[in-house]
């Protein structure tokens, strides 16, 4: 192999890692996405193996237990079920720890670990057999989904989105300082509107979440159209460069998804701030007597662990609708 090819290989890998870290894995070609697929999947495979092990342990703990046994389980059954539930809840931590450790270890360690985890996932159904546990088909589906998600760069895009969200949190104060006063004035009349309160109070929580979903879908559609227009304009601007290659379909999809995610992260953070602001504002400004006069009946309170909070369902529903409208 020529010396210049050997020298260029580390730079190629560095460029590929840089594109993945920037949330652009689909800019790489299909063959480049296949390179080191197993070691790049090792952290997700660790998370999947912990999740499946937790399910099998929990299933082994509650298997063949009657209602009386569930009330007073034996020590071994309780330990198995508790350990399984703990693993199910803590699998993201194992995922993250392996991802961090593999950054400081040679690539061969990731390859060996990935192959060992694939073998472990395939072995789990036979170690903990049972009707409530995972089957061999479940193990195959988990492995295939993880490998495909790594190949398509789902993990790289999500990691970039979390880093971008953390970065946007640092600029949240300036954004709220510019936008929130205008939103307060524009939405204040809707907040102190008896007709809107009556309309929202008649909605169930399911319908409220459906309204939020429709508004979110419309926002995603508008953000996608705007991003496509901006990207098309940039492509037309630099289209006359000599030797320039047109973007492939998946490259366009990846770049468009990045622009949409940036807008969605900013809009989501702003919506959360508006929601929290109006919830706190409503608790202090709208008394139960006033809410009863607006709605026509005493506002329904939450039950369970939220019963002690000074929140009512109509207030939360109204704040959800206002936050979705503001975003």
C-alpha positions, 0 to 999 in steps of 0.5 A: 500500500502506498505511504500516502494512502496509509497517511490519509487513512487516519484523516479520513476516519477523523473526517468521518467521526467529525461528520457523525459528531455534527449530526451528518452521518448520512453524508457518508457513503454506504460503504463508509457507514459500514466501516466499524459498524459492530464497534460503533454499535457496542454501546447500544448493544450493551444497553439492549443486553441490559434491558433484555436481561432486566426483562428476563430477571423480572419475568423470572421473579414474577413467573408462576406467582399468584395474587397472594404471592405478589403481595408477599413474595419470597426473598429470592423472587423479590430480589430477582424482580427488583434486580430486573426492574433496576436493570430495565430502568438503568440501561441508559446508564450502561449505554452511556458508560460504554460509549464513554469508555470506548473513546479511550480504548483501541478499536479492537476492544469495541469489536470484541465487546460488540461481538460478545454482546451480540452472542450474549443477547442471543444466549439470554432467551435460553438462559432465562426461558419462559413465557414472560421473558424474551424469545430468540425472535426478540433477540434477533429483532433487537440486534437487527434494529440496533445495527440498522439504527447505527448504520443509518446514524440514528444514534449520532443524530440523537447525540448531536440533538442532545448536545445542541439542546444543552447548548441552546439552554445556555442561550435560553435566557436571552431568547426568553428575554426577547420573546417572552414579554411579547408572548405575555401581552399577546396571550394574556387576553386568551388566558383571562378569557372565560369562553376559552377556559370553558372550552378547554375545561370540556376537553379530556386530557386525551383530546388536549394531548391530541391538540398538542400533537396536531400543532406539533405536526403542523410546526414540524411540517412548516419547519421542514418546508422552510428548511428545504427552501433554505437548502435549495437556495444554498444549493442554487447559489453554489451550483456553478462551482466547477466539479461540484456534485449534487447532493444525494437524496439521503444527504438532503434528508440529513441536512434538512433534518438538522435544520428542522431539529434546531428549530424544534429544539428552540421551539420546544424550550420556548414552549416549556418556558411559556407553559411553566410561566402560565402555570405559576401565573395561573396558580397565583392569579386565578382563585378557585372561586374565579375558576368556578365562575368561568367554568361553571363548576368547580375545577377538577383536581388531579389525583394520586401523587399530584393531589397535593399540588395546587394545580387543576386540570383546566389550568394545566390544559389551558397552559398546554394549549397556550404554550403550543400556540405560542411555539 
